[in-house]
Amino acid sequence: MYTLSIIIVLLGGAYGAVPMYKLFCQATGFGGTPKVHGKAAGAGGAGDLPVPVKVHGGRQIRVTFNADVSDRLAWSFKPQQREVRVVPGETALAFYTAKNLSDRDVVGIAAYNITPNKAGQYFNKIQCFCFEYQRLGAGEEVDMPAFFYVDPEFEKDPLMRDVDTITLSYTFFEAKEGAKLAQVAGATN
């Protein structure tokens, strides 16, 4: 009975490790993962999204954009702008363009990261296309938005004094046919 209980606990822990790690990274900014804000499952009403407050007189941060595509995915993928400049607390909107270069419908999925890693905890992604399946028809081209802000607390952190540039980087991968993403309660993109 004890052995069976230990096996069940270990299997449950292994099954829940990935979604729990994703939630941890999104909540803390660990490993360069941007904090994710949005409507929690079951929540409702006004005020579900944080409202950034602009820091007057704050220094400008240069946010650059990077786009990569897996060798197995026949897409072109690029940012529409090289960079934007924001003051911590100020929202910004950037666009990426993806085009299916193949002669068949293809489903892709994007992962993202922030560099330098230590700035990830202050990069707040309000809405984007990451971790969602994107189906593009043969030759189809789409624009994909990323809406974000740098937390005003960035200015108060002495470890951020040397950070003047933050890079938002996305990589698209081909999604496996029939693959399912783990759904985590309260997690949004």
Phi and psi in degrees as GROMACS dihedral restraints (atoms count N, CA, C in turn):
[ dihedral_restraints ]
;  ai    aj    ak    al  type     phi  dphi    fc
    3     4     5     6     1   -64.7    20    10
    4     5     6     7     1   -41.6    20    10
    6     7     8     9     1   -63.3    20    10
    7     8     9    10     1   -44.0    20    10
    9    10    11    12     1   -62.5    20    10
   10    11    12    13     1   -40.5    20    10
   12    13    14    15     1   -63.0    20    10
   13    14    15    16     1   -42.6    20    10
   15    16    17    18     1   -64.2    20    10
   16    17    18    19     1   -41.8    20    10
   18    19    20    21     1   -62.9    20    10
   19    20    21    22     1   -43.6    20    10
   21    22    23    24     1   -63.9    20    10
   22    23    24    25     1   -43.4    20    10
   24    25    26    27     1   -62.9    20    10
   25    26    27    28     1   -43.9    20    10
   27    28    29    30     1   -64.5    20    10
   28    29    30    31     1   -42.7    20    10
   30    31    32    33     1   -64.0    20    10
   31    32    33    34     1   -42.7    20    10
   33    34    35    36     1   -62.3    20    10
   34    35    36    37     1   -41.9    20    10
   36    37    38    39     1   -63.4    20    10
   37    38    39    40     1   -41.5    20    10
   39    40    41    42     1   -65.1    20    10
   40    41    42    43     1   -41.0    20    10
   42    43    44    45     1   -65.8    20    10
   43    44    45    46     1   -39.0    20    10
   45    46    47    48     1   -89.3    20    10
   46    47    48    49     1    -4.0    20    10
   48    49    50    51     1   -62.8    20    10
   49    50    51    52     1   -45.5    20    10
   51    52    53    54     1   -65.8    20    10
   52    53    54    55     1   -51.1    20    10
   54    55    56    57     1   -62.6    20    10
   55    56    57    58     1   -37.1    20    10
   57    58    59    60     1   -68.1    20    10
   58    59    60    61     1   -39.2    20    10
   60    61    62    63     1   -64.2    20    10
   61    62    63    64     1   -41.4    20    10
   63    64    65    66     1   -61.1    20    10
   64    65    66    67     1   -45.0    20    10
   66    67    68    69     1   -62.9    20    10
   67    68    69    70     1   -43.3    20    10
   69    70    71    72     1   -59.4    20    10
   70    71    72    73     1   -47.9    20    10
   72    73    74    75     1   -63.4    20    10
   73    74    75    76     1   -41.1    20    10
   75    76    77    78     1   -69.7    20    10
   76    77    78    79     1   -31.9    20    10
   78    79    80    81     1   -78.2    20    10
   79    80    81    82     1   -32.2    20    10
   81    82    83    84     1  -108.1    20    10
   82    83    84    85     1   -15.7    20    10
   84    85    86    87     1    79.7    20    10
   85    86    87    88     1    13.4    20    10
   87    88    89    90     1   -59.0    20    10
   88    89    90    91     1   138.1    20    10
   90    91    92    93     1    66.7    20    10
   91    92    93    94     1    23.7    20    10
   93    94    95    96     1    83.6    20    10
   94    95    96    97     1     5.6    20    10
   96    97    98    99     1   -76.5    20    10
   97    98    99   100     1   125.5    20    10
   99   100   101   102     1   -64.6    20    10
  100   101   102   103     1   145.1    20    10
  102   103   104   105     1   -65.7    20    10
  103   104   105   106     1   141.9    20    10
  105   106   107   108     1  -113.2    20    10
  106   107   108   109     1   129.7    20    10
  108   109   110   111     1  -118.6    20    10
  109   110   111   112     1   150.8    20    10
  111   112   113   114     1   168.8    20    10
  112   113   114   115     1  -173.6    20    10
  114   115   116   117     1   -75.4    20    10
  115   116   117   118     1   124.6    20    10
  117   118   119   120     1   -74.8    20    10
  118   119   120   121     1   151.8    20    10
  120   121   122   123     1   -58.3    20    10
  121   122   123   124     1   130.3    20    10
  123   124   125   126     1    82.3    20    10
  124   125   126   127     1    -7.4    20    10
  126   127   128   129     1   -84.2    20    10
  127   128   129   130     1   158.3    20    10
  129   130   131   132     1  -155.5    20    10
  130   131   132   133     1   173.8    20    10
  132   133   134   135     1    90.9    20    10
  133   134   135   136     1   175.4    20    10
  135   136   137   138     1   -73.5    20    10
  136   137   138   139     1   155.8    20    10
  138   139   140   141     1    85.8    20    10
  139   140   141   142     1    11.6    20    10
  141   142   143   144     1   -69.9    20    10
  142   143   144   145     1   -32.7    20    10
  144   145   146   147     1   -94.3    20    10
  145   146   147   148     1   138.7    20    10
  147   148   149   150     1   -66.9    20    10
  148   149   150   151     1   145.0    20    10
  150   151   152   153     1  -104.3    20    10
  151   152   153   154     1   109.4    20    10
  153   154   155   156     1   -64.5    20    10
  154   155   156   157     1   145.7    20    10
  156   157   158   159     1  -113.7    20    10
  157   158   159   160     1   123.2    20    10
  159   160   161   162     1   -67.3    20    10
  160   161   162   163     1   134.4    20    10
  162   163   164   165     1   -88.7    20    10
  163   164   165   166     1   110.6    20    10
  165   166   167   168     1   -72.1    20    10
  166   167   168   169     1   133.3    20    10
  168   169   170   171     1    78.9    20    10
  169   170   171   172     1     5.1    20    10
  171   172   173   174     1   -72.5    20    10
  172   173   174   175     1   159.8    20    10
  174   175   176   177     1   -76.4    20    10
  175   176   177   178     1   151.6    20    10
  177   178   179   180     1   -81.1    20    10
  178   179   180   181     1   139.6    20    10
  180   181   182   183     1  -111.9    20    10
  181   182   183   184     1   132.4    20    10
  183   184   185   186     1   -87.8    20    10
  184   185   186   187     1   121.9    20    10
  186   187   188   189     1  -107.3    20    10
  187   188   189   190     1   117.4    20    10
  189   190   191   192     1  -102.8    20    10
  190   191   192   193     1   161.5    20    10
  192   193   194   195     1  -125.3    20    10
  193   194   195   196     1   138.1    20    10
  195   196   197   198     1  -129.2    20    10
  196   197   198   199     1   147.2    20    10
  198   199   200   201     1  -140.4    20    10
  199   200   201   202     1   130.2    20    10
  201   202   203   204     1  -131.2    20    10
  202   203   204   205     1   157.9    20    10
  204   205   206   207     1  -133.1    20    10
  205   206   207   208     1   136.0    20    10
  207   208   209   210     1   -59.4    20    10
  208   209   210   211     1   147.8    20    10
  210   211   212   213     1   -60.2    20    10
  211   212   213   214     1   -22.8    20    10
  213   214   215   216     1   -86.7    20    10
  214   215   216   217     1    -4.9    20    10
  216   217   218   219     1  -109.5    20    10
  217   218   219   220     1   119.6    20    10
  219   220   221   222     1   -86.2    20    10
  220   221   222   223     1    63.4    20    10
  222   223   224   225     1  -126.7    20    10
  223   224   225   226     1   153.5    20    10
  225   226   227   228     1  -101.6    20    10
  226   227   228   229     1   146.0    20    10
  228   229   230   231     1  -151.9    20    10
  229   230   231   232     1   122.9    20    10
  231   232   233   234     1  -152.9    20    10
  232   233   234   235     1   153.4    20    10
  234   235   236   237     1   -75.6    20    10
  235   236   237   238     1   148.7    20    10
  237   238   239   240     1   -82.5    20    10
  238   239   240   241     1   -16.1    20    10
  240   241   242   243     1  -134.3    20    10
  241   242   243   244     1   150.6    20    10
  243   244   245   246     1   -79.3    20    10
  244   245   246   247     1   -35.4    20    10
  246   247   248   249     1  -161.6    20    10
  247   248   249   250     1   163.1    20    10
  249   250   251   252     1  -136.3    20    10
  250   251   252   253     1   157.1    20    10
  252   253   254   255     1  -114.8    20    10
  253   254   255   256     1   131.0    20    10
  255   256   257   258     1  -133.1    20    10
  256   257   258   259     1   152.3    20    10
  258   259   260   261     1   -96.6    20    10
  259   260   261   262     1   136.1    20    10
  261   262   263   264     1   -48.6    20    10
  262   263   264   265     1   131.5    20    10
  264   265   266   267     1   100.1    20    10
  265   266   267   268     1   -17.8    20    10
  267   268   269   270     1   -87.0    20    10
  268   269   270   271     1   130.5    20    10
  270   271   272   273     1   -78.1    20    10
  271   272   273   274     1   153.5    20    10
  273   274   275   276     1  -142.4    20    10
  274   275   276   277     1   152.7    20    10
  276   277   278   279     1  -126.6    20    10
  277   278   279   280     1   126.5    20    10
  279   280   281   282     1  -125.1    20    10
  280   281   282   283     1   155.2    20    10
  282   283   284   285     1  -125.8    20    10
  283   284   285   286     1   144.0    20    10
  285   286   287   288     1  -117.5    20    10
  286   287   288   289     1   152.2    20    10
  288   289   290   291     1  -118.8    20    10
  289   290   291   292     1   130.4    20    10
  291   292   293   294     1  -120.3    20    10
  292   293   294   295     1   139.9    20    10
  294   295   296   297     1  -136.5    20    10
  295   296   297   298     1   131.6    20    10
  297   298   299   300     1   -80.9    20    10
  298   299   300   301     1   115.7    20    10
  300   301   302   303     1   -91.0    20    10
  301   302   303   304     1    -1.2    20    10
  303   304   305   306     1   -93.5    20    10
  304   305   306   307     1   176.2    20    10
  306   307   308   309     1  -101.2    20    10
  307   308   309   310     1    21.9    20    10
  309   310   311   312     1  -141.1    20    10
  310   311   312   313     1   160.3    20    10
  312   313   314   315     1   -67.5    20    10
  313   314   315   316     1   138.4    20    10
  315   316   317   318     1  -135.8    20    10
  316   317   318   319     1   140.3    20    10
  318   319   320   321     1  -106.9    20    10
  319   320   321   322     1   128.3    20    10
  321   322   323   324     1  -121.5    20    10
  322   323   324   325     1   163.9    20    10
  324   325   326   327     1  -142.6    20    10
  325   326   327   328     1   138.8    20    10
  327   328   329   330     1  -108.6    20    10
  328   329   330   331     1   142.2    20    10
  330   331   332   333     1  -114.0    20    10
  331   332   333   334     1   158.8    20    10
  333   334   335   336     1  -136.9    20    10
  334   335   336   337     1   165.0    20    10
  336   337   338   339     1  -155.2    20    10
  337   338   339   340     1   160.8    20    10
  339   340   341   342     1  -120.4    20    10
  340   341   342   343     1   135.2    20    10
  342   343   344   345     1  -127.4    20    10
  343   344   345   346     1   143.7    20    10
  345   346   347   348     1   -68.5    20    10
  346   347   348   349     1   151.9    20    10
  348   349   350   351     1   -54.1    20    10
  349   350   351   352     1   -38.7    20    10
  351   352   353   354     1   -65.0    20    10
  352   353   354   355     1   -18.8    20    10
  354   355   356   357     1   -85.7    20    10
  355   356   357   358     1   -12.3    20    10
  357   358   359   360     1   -57.0    20    10
  358   359   360   361     1   -33.8    20    10
  360   361   362   363     1   -67.9    20    10
  361   362   363   364     1   -18.3    20    10
  363   364   365   366     1  -103.3    20    10
  364   365   366   367     1    -6.5    20    10
  366   367   368   369     1   -90.8    20    10
  367   368   369   370     1   113.5    20    10
  369   370   371   372     1  -107.6    20    10
  370   371   372   373     1   112.4    20    10
  372   373   374   375     1   -91.1    20    10
  373   374   375   376     1   112.9    20    10
  375   376   377   378     1   -81.0    20    10
  376   377   378   379     1   -43.6    20    10
  378   379   380   381     1  -156.2    20    10
  379   380   381   382     1   140.5    20    10
  381   382   383   384     1  -163.0    20    10
  382   383   384   385     1  -175.2    20    10
  384   385   386   387     1   -97.7    20    10
  385   386   387   388     1     1.3    20    10
  387   388   389   390     1   -72.3    20    10
  388   389   390   391     1   152.2    20    10
  390   391   392   393     1    58.5    20    10
  391   392   393   394     1    22.9    20    10
  393   394   395   396     1  -123.7    20    10
  394   395   396   397     1   140.3    20    10
  396   397   398   399     1   -66.3    20    10
  397   398   399   400     1   134.1    20    10
  399   400   401   402     1  -120.4    20    10
  400   401   402   403     1   111.3    20    10
  402   403   404   405     1   -97.6    20    10
  403   404   405   406     1   121.8    20    10
  405   406   407   408     1  -117.0    20    10
  406   407   408   409     1   130.0    20    10
  408   409   410   411     1   -70.7    20    10
  409   410   411   412     1   167.6    20    10
  411   412   413   414     1   -54.7    20    10
  412   413   414   415     1   122.4    20    10
  414   415   416   417     1    75.2    20    10
  415   416   417   418     1     0.1    20    10
  417   418   419   420     1   -72.1    20    10
  418   419   420   421     1   143.7    20    10
  420   421   422   423     1  -126.1    20    10
  421   422   423   424     1   135.3    20    10
  423   424   425   426     1  -135.4    20    10
  424   425   426   427     1   153.7    20    10
  426   427   428   429     1  -100.9    20    10
  427   428   429   430     1   136.3    20    10
  429   430   431   432     1  -125.1    20    10
  430   431   432   433     1   124.1    20    10
  432   433   434   435     1   -88.3    20    10
  433   434   435   436     1   151.5    20    10
  435   436   437   438     1  -130.7    20    10
  436   437   438   439     1   117.5    20    10
  438   439   440   441     1  -110.6    20    10
  439   440   441   442     1   124.4    20    10
  441   442   443   444     1  -153.8    20    10
  442   443   444   445     1   172.2    20    10
  444   445   446   447     1  -155.3    20    10
  445   446   447   448     1   159.4    20    10
  447   448   449   450     1   -96.8    20    10
  448   449   450   451     1   126.3    20    10
  450   451   452   453     1   -57.3    20    10
  451   452   453   454     1   137.0    20    10
  453   454   455   456     1   -59.2    20    10
  454   455   456   457     1   -24.4    20    10
  456   457   458   459     1   -63.0    20    10
  457   458   459   460     1   -18.3    20    10
  459   460   461   462     1   -52.0    20    10
  460   461   462   463     1   -41.1    20    10
  462   463   464   465     1   -66.3    20    10
  463   464   465   466     1   -27.0    20    10
  465   466   467   468     1   -88.8    20    10
  466   467   468   469     1   -13.6    20    10
  468   469   470   471     1   -84.5    20    10
  469   470   471   472     1   116.0    20    10
  471   472   473   474     1   -63.3    20    10
  472   473   474   475     1   -22.9    20    10
  474   475   476   477     1   -73.2    20    10
  475   476   477   478     1   -11.9    20    10
  477   478   479   480     1   -98.3    20    10
  478   479   480   481     1    -0.7    20    10
  480   481   482   483     1   -57.2    20    10
  481   482   483   484     1   -33.5    20    10
  483   484   485   486     1   -89.7    20    10
  484   485   486   487     1     1.8    20    10
  486   487   488   489     1   -97.6    20    10
  487   488   489   490     1   110.5    20    10
  489   490   491   492     1  -112.0    20    10
  490   491   492   493     1   -15.1    20    10
  492   493   494   495     1  -132.1    20    10
  493   494   495   496     1   132.4    20    10
  495   496   497   498     1  -121.2    20    10
  496   497   498   499     1   135.6    20    10
  498   499   500   501     1  -111.8    20    10
  499   500   501   502     1   125.8    20    10
  501   502   503   504     1   -97.0    20    10
  502   503   504   505     1   116.7    20    10
  504   505   506   507     1  -120.8    20    10
  505   506   507   508     1   128.7    20    10
  507   508   509   510     1  -115.7    20    10
  508   509   510   511     1   144.4    20    10
  510   511   512   513     1  -129.1    20    10
  511   512   513   514     1   127.4    20    10
  513   514   515   516     1   -95.9    20    10
  514   515   516   517     1   137.9    20    10
  516   517   518   519     1  -124.7    20    10
  517   518   519   520     1   152.3    20    10
  519   520   521   522     1   -74.8    20    10
  520   521   522   523     1   132.0    20    10
  522   523   524   525     1   -81.7    20    10
  523   524   525   526     1   139.8    20    10
  525   526   527   528     1   -72.0    20    10
  526   527   528   529     1   139.6    20    10
  528   529   530   531     1   -59.3    20    10
  529   530   531   532     1   124.6    20    10
  531   532   533   534     1    81.6    20    10
  532   533   534   535     1     1.9    20    10
  534   535   536   537     1   -70.2    20    10
  535   536   537   538     1   145.9    20    10
  537   538   539   540     1  -116.3    20    10
  538   539   540   541     1   136.5    20    10
  540   541   542   543     1   -86.4    20    10
  541   542   543   544     1   142.0    20    10
  543   544   545   546     1   -67.1    20    10
  544   545   546   547     1   129.1    20    10
  546   547   548   549     1   -98.2    20    10
  547   548   549   550     1   127.1    20    10
  549   550   551   552     1  -113.4    20    10
  550   551   552   553     1   127.3    20    10
  552   553   554   555     1   -57.9    20    10
  553   554   555   556     1   130.1    20    10
  555   556   557   558     1    86.8    20    10
  556   557   558   559     1   -10.6    20    10
  558   559   560   561     1   -86.8    20    10
  559   560   561   562     1   135.0    20    10
  561   562   563   564     1  -131.4    20    10
  562   563   564   565     1   170.2    20    10
